[in-house]
Structure formats: structure tokens, C-alpha cells
Amino acid sequence: MLFRSGVAFALLAFSAAVAAAGEPRAPTGKWNVDFADAQCIAQRDYGTPASRLRLVLKAPALGDVMQLAVFRPAERSQPRQMSSTVSIDGRRPLDIDLLTYSPKDSAERVYLLNVPSREFALVRQAKTLEVRSKELNEAFALSQMEPLLKVLDDCVADLRRVFNVASGAKAPVGLTSRARADLVKLFSDSDYPTVAMRNGQGGRVGYALLIGEDGRVADCTIVSTSNVPSLDAQACALLKIRARFEPALGTDGKPAKDSVVGGIDWRMPAD
């Protein structure tokens, strides 16, 4: 069944209880899955009206990364990246740097991590998920993750059909030409994230773009991380804002949706 309305779909009601000291934080709402035009996102509240806290999962149409984010109220501040660990059911923590930033016109702070899908797959049968860093120290109680992720899997399969995502190097069925653009000139030295420059960090970011019939980027997902969160986030942010493609063409000769995979090498600007 396809859900493409962009309206949140309530899934898996769960009666929340206040966690005792030292126990994982219990949810205070249902899982909601948003079947947007170009994204598959699940989110769940773990806070209260007076102290909001939200866990968000974004399943990509391409690649081997699950995007995990925690939203909570905080004063606005500059983007920062910091060391963190992710642990599922108390297993050996996975070291992942996170990016924290304040969205425009929002009173919330976002803590964003790119978790390799292979490691994240353990969450299907998990009861707890912990994220630990200098600023964020939370343990979330989980429930019925297998059916939730099955819904996300179905959503991703739908996205792959809609955006003509092909397996391997094989050209998508139904397209006579692919979306094309020269992306080299989109980036300049001034785009280098300050936090990464200050730390002397560089790396290669692999991305996947979903391209609409108008040639604009409908969504950008990191498919291979540079292990520098600010570089990953900046790559997608600039591609979504600046990239304009010559749209793909369908067998009917009309513009069609398409997907593009590529990479950006971030190297420290020369003095």
C-alpha cells in the first residue's frame, strides 16, 4: 500500500510511563511516519509539553546510512560537531561524531548523526537506544521496532520506484535519458564549514540526490560519510539550494524523476 500524502500516519500506539531514575526515557506519544514526497521519516515524542524531546529517523532511498536526530528546546547557537557514542541494547558503543545546530526560525536544537545501516539494523529487535555526548546524554526506550522499520522499508521501496532508482549500474526502466548537471562550480573555498576548518578536517562525502521533473533536488541523503558531520551536512545543504539539473526524460518524452549518486572531496583551502 502506498502512502504519499505528506500527512503523518499514526503507528504503534504505546502507553508511556515516567521512567525511574537510571532507566531509559519512555515515549510520551506514538510513532508517526511521514510519507512525504521525497522522504521517509519516523518520529516519536519522549518529552512533555513543558520539556519537549523528539527522536527522529530518516530512511534513505539510496545508500547505507540511517540518519538519526534528536530535537530538544535550546537557545540558538553556532553549529558544532562533537564526539558521541550510539549504543543499542547496551552493546559495545559505536563511535560517531554528531553535528548539532539550531534550525532557522526554530527554538529547538538538533543533534544529527549518520549511523551505518548495518549497525543500525540491530535496532529492529532492540529495547533501548542510547546517544551519549558532551551535550546530549539520553537513553530511549524502544518498542515494536520491527513493524516500524518494515513500514519505512515499504516507504523507501515506493520512493525508489517513483524516482526511478535502479540497482547497480543498470539504467532505470522507463527513462530515455538521465538527469544531468555540472556540479563542479557549485562549491567554493568560502563554503568550507568553519568548524571543520578550525579542526583541520577534510574528507569525501558520498551523496544521493532525488531529482524532480523540474530539475531541482527534492532530497539529498548521505550514502557514505566523511566522518565529519559538518562536511556531510554542508554538502547536502548546498546541493539542495544550488543544484539545477537538466531533467531526465521518460519514454513519453516528458521530464521525469530521477536519482543521482556522486561525491564531494572536501580539502582544506590553500593558504
Residue pairs with C-beta under 8 A, 6 or more apart in sequence:
1 154
2 35
2 158
3 9
3 33
3 35
3 155
3 158
4 35
4 37
4 158
4 162
5 35
6 34
6 35
6 36
6 37
7 34
7 35
8 32
8 33
8 34
9 32
9 33
9 34
9 35
9 151
10 30
10 31
10 32
11 30
11 31
11 32
11 33
11 42
11 147
11 148
11 151
12 30
12 31
12 143
12 144
12 147
12 148
13 30
14 27
14 30
14 31
14 143
14 144
16 26
16 27
16 28
16 29
17 26
18 26
19 25
19 26
19 141
23 139
23 141
24 127
24 128
24 130
24 139
24 140
24 141
25 46
25 53
25 138
25 139
25 140
25 141
26 46
26 141
27 44
27 45
27 46
27 140
27 141
27 143
28 45
28 46
28 47
28 48
29 44
29 45
30 44
31 42
31 43
31 44
31 148
32 42
32 43
32 44
33 40
33 41
33 42
33 148
33 151
33 152
33 155
34 40
34 41
34 42
34 43
35 155
35 158
37 218
38 159
38 163
38 210
38 212
38 218
38 219
39 58
39 159
39 219
40 58
40 59
40 61
40 152
40 155
40 156
40 159
41 56
41 57
41 58
41 59
42 56
42 57
42 59
42 148
42 151
42 152
43 54
43 55
43 56
43 57
44 54
44 55
45 52
45 53
45 54
46 53
46 54
46 55
46 138
46 140
47 53
47 54
47 72
51 73
52 71
52 72
52 73
52 108
53 70
53 71
53 72
53 138
54 70
54 71
54 72
55 68
55 69
55 70
55 129
55 140
56 68
56 69
56 70
56 71
57 66
57 67
57 68
57 69
57 152
58 66
58 67
58 68
58 69
58 221
59 66
59 149
59 152
59 153
59 155
59 156
60 66
60 67
60 156
60 208
60 221
60 222
60 223
61 156
61 159
61 160
61 163
61 165
61 208
61 210
61 219
61 221
61 259
62 160
62 165
62 208
62 221
62 223
62 259
62 261
63 117
63 206
63 208
63 221
63 222
63 223
63 224
64 116
64 117
64 118
64 223
64 224
65 114
65 115
65 116
65 117
65 221
65 222
65 223
65 224
65 225
66 114
66 115
66 116
66 117
66 120
67 112
67 113
67 114
67 115
67 221
67 222
68 86
68 112
68 113
68 114
68 115
68 120
68 131
69 110
69 111
69 112
69 113
70 110
70 111
70 131
70 136
70 138
71 108
71 109
71 110
71 111
72 108
72 109
72 111
73 107
73 108
73 109
74 102
74 107
74 108
74 109
76 102
77 102
77 109
78 194
78 195
79 99
79 100
79 101
79 102
79 193
79 195
79 230
79 233
80 99
80 100
80 101
80 195
81 97
81 98
81 99
81 100
81 195
81 196
81 199
81 228
81 229
81 230
82 97
82 98
82 100
82 133
82 134
82 135
83 95
83 97
83 133
83 134
84 95
84 96
84 97
84 98
84 111
84 113
84 131
84 132
84 133
84 136
85 93
85 94
85 95
85 96
85 130
85 131
85 132
85 133
86 93
86 94
86 96
86 113
86 115
86 119
86 129
86 130
86 131
87 93
87 94
87 129
87 130
87 132
88 119
88 120
88 122
88 123
88 126
88 128
88 129
88 130
89 122
89 126
89 127
89 128
90 128
90 130
91 122
93 130
93 132
94 115
94 116
94 119
96 113
96 114
96 115
97 113
97 227
97 228
97 229
98 111
98 112
98 113
98 131
98 133
98 136
98 229
99 111
99 112
99 113
99 229
99 230
99 232
99 233
100 109
100 110
100 111
100 112
100 135
100 136
101 109
101 110
101 112
101 233
102 108
102 109
102 110
103 110
111 131
111 133
111 135
111 136
112 229
112 233
113 131
113 229
114 222
114 225
114 229
114 232
123 129
123 142
123 145
123 149
124 145
124 146
124 149
125 145
125 146
126 142
126 145
127 141
127 142
127 143
128 139
128 140
128 141
128 142
129 139
129 140
129 142
130 138
130 139
130 140
131 137
131 138
131 140
132 138
159 165
159 210
162 257
163 210
163 211
163 218
163 257
163 258
163 259
164 172
164 173
164 174
164 175
164 248
164 256
164 257
164 258
164 259
165 172
165 259
166 172
166 173
166 259
171 178
172 258
172 259
174 250
174 251
174 256
175 248
175 249
175 250
175 251
175 256
175 258
176 249
176 250
176 251
176 253
177 248
177 249
178 248
178 258
178 260
179 211
179 215
179 245
179 246
179 247
179 248
179 258
179 260
180 245
180 246
181 215
181 243
181 244
181 245
181 246
181 260
183 239
183 243
183 262
186 238
186 239
186 242
186 243
187 238
187 264
189 269
191 234
191 238
192 234
192 266
192 268
192 269
193 230
193 231
193 233
193 234
195 230
196 202
196 228
196 230
196 231
196 234
196 266
197 268
197 269
200 268
201 228
201 230
201 231
201 266
202 226
202 228
202 231
202 265
202 266
202 267
202 268
203 226
203 227
203 228
203 231
203 265
203 266
204 224
204 226
204 263
204 264
204 265
204 266
205 222
205 224
205 225
205 226
205 231
205 232
205 235
205 263
205 264
205 266
206 222
206 223
206 224
206 225
206 261
206 262
206 263
207 220
207 221
207 222
207 223
207 235
207 236
207 239
207 261
207 262
207 263
207 264
208 220
208 221
208 223
208 259
208 260
208 261
209 217
209 219
209 220
209 239
209 243
209 259
209 260
209 261
209 262
210 217
210 218
210 219
210 220
210 257
210 259
211 217
211 218
211 245
211 247
211 248
211 257
211 258
211 259
211 260
212 218
212 247
212 257
213 247
213 254
213 255
213 256
213 257
214 247
214 255
215 244
215 245
215 246
215 247
215 255
216 243
216 244
216 245
217 239
217 240
217 243
217 245
218 257
219 240
220 235
220 236
220 239
220 240
221 236
222 232
222 235
222 236
223 261
224 263
225 232
226 232
226 266
228 266
231 266
235 264
235 266
245 258
245 260
247 255
247 256
247 258
248 255
248 256
248 257
248 258
249 255
249 256
250 256
